[in-house]
Every structure is written in structure tokens, then in C-alpha cells.
Amino acid sequence: MILRRLLPLVLAGTLVAACGGEPGGPAGTSPRGSAAGPCDASGKDFAGDIELARCLTERFWAERFRQSGNTYAPISDFVAYNGEDGPECGRQPAVPNNAFYCPSGHFIAYDATWLEGMYDRMGDGAVYLVIPHEFGHAVQAQLVNDFQFNVQRELQADCYAGATLSGLIQEQALQADEGDGAELLANLEAAGDPTDAWLAPDAHGTAAQRQAAFAKGYGQGVGAC
Ligand SMILES: [Zn+2]
């Protein structure tokens, strides 16, 4: 549910949002358009990157669903909160320093103070890891995915996040420098569980497991997840 302790993303300034084109426009990355429509957020500041990450990620999934003859259901809400004032999910209070997908409401919420802090310290890569990971959970909720352990759900969300990022880079919605993938992997390492407690209900996977899951999606796409 959360990419814990995302340590210094060396990505600052390298993962540059280049969205803003019209689907079907001269640049034509998505000639058939998409359910999500054009993404016109600037990607120039935290608020812009947040909106752009949301829009691009949903556009990515809308297109993948369409290609497989299905329809992606956009999230119902995208909620910024601060510390303790987040929305409940199934009577569970939101906790500070977190981002989460709520299945019962089909919404995503994030502690904006926490995420903006990472954005300021580490660069925009923080947003482009956390938001696609949470959308990975929103996608899981629309697929028939049966998980025995929470860690499997979390690692698939990491895999989906990798597939989303590489897909957006391939369609030139995002630009990445050579080596950015490795940097993202290095930072996932910091977000791994300290032990391989795969039975734990909140397990996210060890550093190596999270890196491997992200790399699989990044290198091989959604189908490998
Ligand atoms: Zn998660």
C-alpha cells in the first residue's frame, strides 16, 4: 500500500514530464484517444506532477484495458490529505505519511505533506513511483486476481508501476535519462521490508523482491506481472 521510506531518488529533474499533446494530434501517441483524454497538467511543480501522474497512469491503463476488450473504471476520487485528516476506508482511519487505494470507495488518497516532502527532497521520481503503485491496486481491484498473501499483491503493484513507467516512457509521455531505471531500483531497495516476513499481513516484500518485481514490469510490461 505504501512505498515506505523511499530514500533519495536520484531522479531529480531527470524524469521530465512531456505530456500535453492531444491524443491523435501530430505527435500521435494515442490516435484512438482514450477514456482519460488528454493530460494537460504541467508537470512543472508538485501539484502539476501529481495530476499528471494520475492522468497518465489512468490513460495508460484505459488503453491497456481497451486493447484487451475491457473498460477501465477510473477511480472515483483522488484525495489529498494532511497528516491525520485523511478519509476513512472501510472504517479504517487514514494514517499520516502514507498513500493508499481504498477498494470499498475505489479512490486513492495520499498524505500531500508527506509526498511533497519527498518530492522536494528527492525529486519528481517519488510521485511517479508512489502514484502508479497505488493505481496498481486500483487495477487489481478490477481484475480477477486472487492473492494468498498481501506481499503478492504489493509486489504485483510494484510490477504494474514498473510497467506503467516504462510504457509511458516508450510512448514519450515521459522522458527518462539513461540509467533512470537503475536509479528507481536503487530507491525501491530502501523501501523493502527488513526481513522476508512474507506471511505478515502488511508485508511489502524485501528490497530484492521489490526491485525484481518493479524490474520485471519495467522490462517486460504488464503481461509479465
Ligand atoms: Zn501497495
Residues whose N, C-alpha, C, O or C-beta is under 5 A from the ligand:
A	BS01	ZN	M1 I2 E154 A157
